């Protein structure tokens, strides 16, 4: 399939997915027809057999029968290049859209302007569309043995699992595909047509020869059948071979001895070598193309009668198959095509390259760049390949298909690639994905200098803008927020004069940088401009990025409830297009995790967060990634896994150091200090102070002197407050809090302000100002309850818990009482603490002895002997233990006792 930017009339992309005709010489086999008659009861039809057994013909017969019954039939003949998520999804959605108006429109729009293609998400969209189809649908995927990509296979598994009843998937494959075949068999969804059904019987082989005008003696027929074993293509080759034999010449059946491949190879050579010289030359010339029409045949053979030539070859039954009813497009049977190409490459390598060069020119002139470039690769012409990639590169970048350029770049020597800017840009991206950001930036600067005419106000052009887009992404990775904003200013001056995708991408990067800078109005202005440009695009990728920035903006302002509403809106809008495993949802998954953590909704949160963090790469903002890692470390600490939390923070610091992102480095160090201070160790204050003093905070803060808010100074200050409180220096802590308040911006930093009030309330309480402490804590609770924020209280540790417990007994507002109780119940270890309180009051010493002995494996009789108790008394004690521990049996009681640290 080709990515067609300006579709030519009668384009190849349409005919590759057209319904082929049933071959005129097709032999209808009763056993296959019986399977086709039963096929309406199954959701998946698998035709699996080696090459040449008539799978495609059987599928074509199935398709024709379904079409006669009024079914929508979509046929796709797959190629090796289709084993790629972008290419496969593009083919699938275009083919369905062509046959079923309205189906695949959303999926197609998502496939544009996206840097990744989550196949499962495309399937989700198609499922929604297919469910609205009133007529039954048959999707045929022929030559499926060329597909092995995990994402494609997973997407098809999902398509089958959730497809509407009127949908059927038919597959033709040389081998059993790695799909969920066992599950489909067990559920009665799968009909398999294999070698035994597709194999010709001896009598059917006789009929085939008779239809070809050959009447064979029984002995000869048996001998030939023994060698071909009902192999359809083998029988056809034998018929051609026999018709080429001079009359009266005895048959050399010994030549047909051997395995199927050897017999096929001999017959192909025998048939080919007996053809006239001009026909052999024509077949070799045409073999380089996977699909042929008359005009392309002219370009490859140098003739002017291409269409008539193809029709003549079709009539000679030389394995040329029509692909459409108009018989404009054809292809060779794969076995014959492979034979011809190998023959040509081995014996005439220069001609092989020249023919691919001619094919590349033809596809270039007919606006099919992907096929043009693929043939240039096979022509081994790096200069032509580089020129084609450079010429079409911007269109590929605009479609988010930079990966294709990177793949083709490997076929171009460095000295040639250096002359073509798009290939250089591909090298930059490769360096960036390897996190060699400094080297990538150096290459980008050289590229920008080459593309610049030195006039600041002159139009930039899409080439220059594509380099700026990559530079903006790298700047965000390096936490160079000022450069992101400066690049956006350059784009704003010429907004609307270049690619909407590239302009929108740069504006969004700068909007995110403004959010991190604390410039809400500037961020919203850039997001508005990006939204205007995004209206000119059909893709969903940039829309997802825009929504993510909106969530981050709300969180930075402290509007957690608004952020949650935005997250819910993104989730609702994404349902038709995305599955939760889709890689495109990595950033939204992080923002969703952050909002869930603020509310302390921890069930399954760590697993979701790990999934999202594992899919973040160079195109994603490092700040959001860092906040996700920080959230993961906090979850680990709350679960009592301090060592894991420290290791997670260590990774965060290493990443920040590598990119010189000192704001993020400071975040990780501050989190580490807080973790140390909440340990029960006696030397915790000393260790925390050493870590605090071991950082050159002024040097780190220097990078952010020009901004309205210095995040490094904030982290240093909040860490000093916590250390002072841990040492009992509450007056000094209040002084530090006052200084920190001056750093915060009006209308911004809502969560930071809430944290300061919380720590100030603790200091006032410890200094004896109970009324002031309660008043300030009450204000904190009102603000937190309004936004649903719980995590800030828990992060500050045991002192805040005791303060909340004290306030709970005096608080008179029902809403705040409920919120306080919810906070205390969510506190880590609170469930065990409550259980232990109950045990202290209700479990007797004797019952403790009984449960301990039971945990050692002693029977009731042995416990009685050990404690000098009657058997009935032991059972009575066990009954009471079960009641108090709220369990049903001895095993559960022992497990519960272990959980409560009683053993």
Residue pairs with C-beta under 8 A, 6 or more apart in sequence:
1 13
1 16
1 17
1 79
1 81
1 82
1 87
1 90
1 91
1 94
1 370
2 11
2 12
2 13
2 363
2 368
2 369
2 370
2 371
3 87
3 90
3 369
3 370
3 396
3 399
3 401
4 11
4 13
4 367
4 368
5 367
5 369
5 392
5 395
6 367
7 13
7 367
8 366
8 367
8 368
10 293
10 328
10 329
11 366
11 368
12 291
12 293
12 329
12 366
12 368
12 371
13 94
13 368
14 98
15 291
15 293
15 323
15 324
15 328
15 329
16 76
16 77
16 91
16 291
16 323
16 329
17 74
17 75
17 76
17 77
17 91
17 94
17 95
17 98
18 75
18 323
18 324
18 325
18 329
19 60
19 63
19 64
19 67
19 73
19 75
19 324
19 325
20 56
20 60
20 63
20 75
20 77
20 321
20 322
20 323
20 324
21 60
21 64
21 322
21 325
22 57
22 60
22 61
22 64
23 57
23 60
23 321
25 211
25 212
25 236
25 317
26 54
26 57
26 60
26 61
27 200
27 204
27 207
27 208
27 211
27 232
28 61
29 197
29 198
29 200
29 204
31 196
31 197
32 58
32 61
32 193
32 197
32 198
35 191
35 193
35 197
36 58
36 61
36 62
36 65
38 191
39 45
39 62
39 168
39 191
41 191
42 168
42 188
42 189
42 190
42 191
43 160
43 163
43 165
43 167
43 168
43 169
43 184
43 189
43 190
44 160
44 168
44 169
44 170
44 171
44 184
44 189
44 190
44 191
45 62
45 168
45 169
45 170
45 171
45 191
45 193
46 170
46 171
46 173
46 176
46 177
46 181
46 190
46 191
46 192
46 193
47 55
47 58
47 59
47 170
47 171
47 172
47 173
47 193
47 194
47 198
48 55
48 171
48 172
48 173
48 174
48 175
48 176
48 177
48 192
48 193
48 194
48 195
49 55
49 174
49 194
49 195
49 198
50 174
50 195
50 231
50 260
51 174
51 233
51 334
51 335
52 231
52 232
52 233
52 234
52 264
52 333
52 335
53 195
53 198
53 199
53 231
53 232
53 233
54 198
54 232
54 233
55 142
55 172
55 173
55 198
56 77
56 142
56 143
56 172
56 321
57 232
58 172
58 193
58 198
59 75
59 140
59 142
59 170
59 172
62 138
62 140
62 170
63 73
63 75
63 138
63 140
63 170
66 73
66 136
66 138
66 168
67 73
69 136
70 135
70 136
71 135
71 136
71 137
71 138
72 99
72 100
72 133
72 135
72 136
72 137
72 138
73 99
73 137
73 138
73 140
74 95
74 96
74 98
74 99
74 100
74 137
74 138
74 139
74 140
75 95
75 140
75 142
76 91
76 92
76 95
76 139
76 140
76 141
76 142
77 142
77 143
77 323
77 331
78 141
78 142
78 143
78 144
78 146
78 147
79 143
79 146
79 290
80 146
81 87
81 374
82 88
82 91
82 146
82 147
83 146
83 147
83 148
83 149
83 152
84 149
85 117
85 118
85 119
85 149
85 151
85 152
86 111
86 117
86 401
86 403
86 404
88 119
88 147
88 149
88 152
89 107
89 111
89 117
89 119
89 122
89 155
90 108
90 111
92 104
92 122
92 126
93 104
93 107
93 108
93 111
93 122
93 126
94 104
94 108
96 103
96 104
96 126
96 129
96 139
97 103
97 104
97 105
97 108
100 129
100 133
100 137
102 129
102 132
103 126
103 129
103 130
103 133
104 125
104 126
104 129
105 129
106 125
106 128
106 129
106 576
106 577
107 122
107 125
107 126
107 129
107 577
108 538
109 538
109 539
109 540
110 121
110 122
110 125
110 539
110 540
110 541
110 577
111 117
111 122
111 539
112 399
112 400
112 537
112 538
112 539
113 398
113 399
113 400
113 501
113 537
113 538
113 539
113 540
113 541
113 542
114 400
114 539
114 540
114 541
114 584
115 400
115 402
115 541
115 619
116 400
116 541
116 583
116 584
118 151
118 578
118 579
118 581
118 582
118 583
118 584
118 585
119 151
119 152
119 154
119 155
120 151
120 154
120 155
120 158
120 578
120 579
120 581
120 582
121 577
121 578
121 579
121 582
121 584
122 155
122 577
123 155
123 156
123 158
123 159
123 579
124 158
124 575
124 576
124 577
124 578
124 579
125 576
125 577
126 159
127 158
127 159
127 162
127 163
127 164
128 576
130 137
130 163
130 164
130 167
131 164
133 164
133 166
133 167
135 166
136 166
136 167
136 168
137 166
137 167
137 168
138 168
138 170
139 167
139 168
139 169
139 170
140 170
140 171
140 172
141 147
141 169
141 170
141 171
141 172
142 171
142 172
143 172
143 173
143 174
143 334
144 171
144 172
144 173
144 177
145 173
145 174
145 175
145 177
147 153
147 177
148 178
153 177
153 178
153 179
156 169
156 179
157 179
157 180
158 579
159 169
160 169
160 179
160 180
160 184
160 189
161 180
163 169
171 177
181 190
184 190
198 232
199 229
199 230
199 231
200 208
200 230
200 231
200 232
200 235
201 230
202 221
202 222
202 225
202 230
204 230
205 221
205 224
205 225
205 228
205 230
205 235
206 216
206 221
208 235
208 236
208 239
209 215
209 216
209 221
209 235
209 239
209 242
212 239
212 243
213 243
214 239
214 242
214 243
216 224
220 251
220 253
223 253
224 235
224 238
224 253
224 256
227 234
227 253
227 256
227 257
227 263
228 234
228 235
228 238
228 256
228 263
229 260
231 260
231 263
231 264
233 264
233 333
233 335
234 260
234 263
234 264
234 267
236 317
237 264
237 267
237 268
237 271
238 256
238 267
240 267
240 271
240 317
241 267
241 270
241 271
242 251
244 270
244 271
244 274
245 251
255 266
255 270
256 263
256 266
256 267
257 263
258 266
264 335
265 339
268 335
268 336
268 339
269 339
272 280
272 283
272 339
272 340
272 343
273 280
275 283
275 318
279 313
279 316
279 318
282 301
282 309
282 313
283 313
283 318
283 340
284 340
284 343
284 344
284 348
284 351
285 300
285 301
285 355
286 292
286 297
286 300
286 301
286 332
287 332
287 337
287 340
287 341
287 344
288 300
288 341
288 344
288 352
288 355
288 356
288 359
288 375
288 378
289 296
289 300
289 359
290 331
290 337
291 323
291 329
291 330
291 331
292 310
292 329
292 330
292 331
293 306
293 307
293 310
293 328
293 329
293 330
294 306
294 307
294 308
294 309
294 310
294 328
295 306
295 362
296 306
296 359
296 362
297 303
297 306
297 307
297 309
297 310
298 304
298 305
298 306
299 358
299 359
299 361
299 362
300 355
300 358
300 359
300 362
301 309
303 309
307 328
310 320
310 327
310 330
311 327
313 320
314 320
314 322
314 327
314 330
318 336
319 332
319 333
319 335
319 336
319 337
320 330
320 331
320 332
320 333
321 330
321 331
321 332
321 333
322 329
322 330
323 329
323 330
323 331
331 337
332 340
341 352
344 351
344 352
344 355
345 352
353 378
353 379
353 380
353 381
354 379
356 375
356 376
356 378
356 379
357 375
357 376
357 379
357 381
357 384
359 371
359 375
360 372
360 373
360 375
360 376
360 379
360 381
360 384
360 388
361 372
362 372
363 369
363 371
363 372
363 375
364 372
364 388
369 388
369 391
369 392
369 395
370 404
372 388
373 385
373 388
373 389
373 392
373 408
376 384
376 385
376 388
377 385
377 408
377 411
379 385
382 411
382 412
382 413
382 416
383 416
385 408
385 411
385 412
386 412
386 416
386 417
386 419
386 420
386 423
387 420
389 405
389 408
389 409
389 412
389 420
389 422
389 423
390 420
390 421
390 422
390 423
393 405
393 422
393 423
393 425
393 426
394 422
394 462
394 463
394 466
394 499
396 402
396 404
396 405
397 405
397 422
397 425
397 466
397 501
397 502
398 462
398 499
398 501
398 502
400 501
400 539
400 541
402 426
402 429
405 422
405 423
405 425
405 426
406 426
406 429
406 430
409 417
409 423
409 426
409 427
409 430
412 420
412 423
417 423
417 424
417 427
418 424
421 447
421 450
421 451
421 463
421 467
422 463
422 466
424 443
424 446
424 447
425 447
425 466
425 467
425 470
427 443
428 440
428 443
428 444
428 447
428 467
428 470
429 440
429 470
431 437
431 439
431 440
431 443
432 440
432 470
432 473
432 474
432 477
432 618
433 617
433 618
435 618
435 658
437 474
437 477
437 478
437 659
440 470
440 474
441 471
441 474
441 478
444 467
444 470
444 471
444 474
447 467
448 464
448 467
448 468
448 471
451 461
451 463
451 464
451 467
452 464
457 493
459 494
459 497
459 498
460 468
460 490
460 494
460 497
460 498
461 498
462 498
462 499
462 502
465 491
465 498
465 499
465 502
465 503
465 506
466 499
466 502
468 487
468 490
468 491
468 502
468 506
469 502
469 505
469 506
471 483
471 487
472 483
472 484
472 487
472 488
472 505
472 506
472 509
472 510
473 505
473 509
473 618
473 619
474 618
475 481
475 483
475 484
475 487
475 509
475 513
476 484
476 509
476 512
476 513
476 621
476 622
476 623
477 618
477 621
477 622
477 659
478 622
478 659
478 660
478 661
479 622
479 623
479 656
479 659
479 660
479 661
479 662
479 663
479 664
481 513
481 514
481 516
481 517
481 707
482 513
482 706
484 509
484 510
484 512
484 513
485 510
485 513
485 514
485 517
485 522
487 506
487 509
487 510
488 506
488 507
488 509
488 510
488 511
488 526
491 503
491 506
491 507
492 507
492 529
495 503
495 529
495 533
496 503
496 533
500 533
500 534
500 536
500 537
501 537
501 539
501 542
503 533
504 530
504 533
504 534
504 537
504 542
505 542
507 526
507 527
507 529
507 530
507 533
508 526
508 527
508 530
508 542
508 545
508 546
508 549
509 621
510 526
511 523
511 526
511 527
511 530
511 549
512 523
512 549
512 552
512 621
512 623
512 624
514 520
514 522
514 523
514 526
515 523
515 549
515 552
515 553
515 556
516 556
516 623
516 663
517 707
517 708
517 709
518 556
518 707
518 708
518 709
518 745
518 748
518 749
519 708
520 553
520 556
520 557
520 747
520 748
523 549
523 553
524 553
527 546
527 549
527 550
530 542
530 546
531 546
534 542
534 543
534 546
540 577
540 584
541 584
544 570
544 574
544 584
544 585
544 587
544 588
545 587
547 566
547 569
547 570
547 573
547 588
548 570
548 587
548 588
548 591
548 624
550 566
551 563
551 566
551 567
551 570
551 588
551 591
551 595
552 591
552 624
554 560
554 562
554 563
554 566
555 563
555 591
555 594
555 595
555 598
555 751
556 748
556 749
557 747
557 748
557 749
557 750
558 749
558 750
558 751
558 752
558 753
558 754
558 787
559 750
559 787
560 595
560 598
560 599
560 751
560 787
560 788
560 789
561 786
561 787
561 788
563 591
563 594
563 595
564 595
564 599
564 788
567 588
567 591
567 592
567 595
570 588
571 588
571 592
574 585
574 588
578 584
578 585
580 589
581 611
583 615
585 612
586 612
586 613
586 615
586 616
586 620
587 612
587 616
587 620
587 621
587 624
589 608
589 609
589 611
589 612
590 609
590 612
590 613
590 616
590 624
590 625
590 627
590 628
591 624
592 608
593 605
593 608
593 609
593 612
593 628
593 631
594 627
594 628
594 631
596 602
596 605
597 605
597 631
597 634
597 635
597 791
598 751
598 787
598 788
598 789
598 790
598 791
598 792
599 788
599 789
599 790
599 791
600 790
600 791
600 794
600 826
602 635
602 638
605 635
606 632
606 635
606 636
609 628
609 631
609 632
609 635
610 632
612 628
613 625
613 628
613 629
613 632
616 624
616 625
616 628
622 655
622 656
622 659
622 661
622 664
623 661
623 663
623 664
625 655
626 652
626 655
626 656
626 661
626 664
626 667
626 668
629 648
629 649
629 651
629 652
629 655
629 668
630 649
630 652
630 667
630 668
630 671
632 648
633 645
633 646
633 648
633 649
633 652
633 671
633 675
634 645
634 671
634 791
634 795
636 642
636 644
636 645
636 648
637 645
637 675
637 678
638 794
638 828
639 828
640 828
640 829
642 675
642 679
645 675
646 672
646 675
649 668
649 671
649 672
649 675
650 668
652 664
652 667
652 668
653 665
653 668
653 669
655 661
655 664
656 662
656 663
656 664
656 665
656 667
656 668
657 665
660 703
662 700
662 701
662 703
662 704
662 712
663 700
663 703
663 704
663 711
663 712
665 700
666 695
666 697
666 700
666 711
666 712
666 715
666 716
667 711
667 715
669 691
669 695
669 715
669 719
670 715
670 716
670 718
670 719
672 691
673 688
673 691
673 692
673 719
673 722
673 723
674 719
674 722
674 795
676 684
676 687
676 688
676 691
677 684
677 685
677 688
677 722
677 723
677 726
677 797
678 684
678 797
678 798
681 687
684 726
685 723
685 726
685 727
688 719
688 722
688 723
688 726
689 723
692 716
692 719
692 720
692 723
695 716
697 712
697 713
697 716
700 712
701 710
701 712
701 713
701 716
703 712
704 710
704 711
704 712
708 745
709 743
709 744
709 745
709 748
709 749
710 743
713 743
714 740
714 743
714 752
717 736
717 739
717 740
717 743
718 740
718 755
718 756
718 759
720 736
721 733
721 736
721 737
721 740
721 759
722 759
722 796
724 730
724 732
724 733
724 736
725 733
725 759
725 762
725 763
725 766
725 799
728 766
730 762
730 763
730 764
730 766
730 767
731 763
731 767
733 759
733 763
734 760
734 763
734 764
734 767
737 756
737 759
737 760
737 763
740 756
741 753
741 756
744 752
744 753
744 756
750 783
750 787
751 789
751 792
754 780
754 783
754 784
754 789
754 792
755 792
755 796
757 776
757 779
757 780
758 777
758 780
758 792
758 793
758 796
758 800
759 796
760 776
761 773
761 774
761 776
761 777
761 780
761 803
762 773
762 796
762 799
762 800
762 803
764 770
764 772
764 773
764 776
765 773
765 774
765 777
765 803
765 806
766 799
773 803
774 807
774 810
777 803
777 804
777 807
778 807
778 811
778 816
780 793
781 807
781 816
781 819
781 820
782 816
783 789
784 790
784 792
784 793
784 819
785 815
785 816
785 819
790 822
790 823
790 826
793 800
793 801
793 804
793 823
794 800
794 801
794 823
794 826
794 827
794 828
801 824
801 827
804 820
804 823
804 824
805 824
807 820
808 817
808 820
808 821
808 824
811 817
811 820
824 830
825 831
832 899
832 900
832 901
835 900
836 900
836 901
838 884
839 884
839 900
839 902
842 884
843 881
843 884
846 867
846 877
847 877
847 880
847 881
847 884
848 902
849 867
850 863
850 867
850 874
850 877
850 878
850 881
851 881
851 893
851 894
851 897
851 902
851 903
852 897
852 902
852 903
853 862
853 863
853 866
853 867
854 863
854 878
854 890
854 893
854 894
855 894
855 897
855 898
855 903
858 866
860 871
860 874
860 875
860 878
861 871
863 869
863 874
864 870
864 871
864 873
864 874
867 874
869 877
878 890
878 893
881 893
882 888
882 889
882 892
882 893
885 892
885 893
885 896
885 897
886 896
887 893
887 895
887 896
894 903
897 903
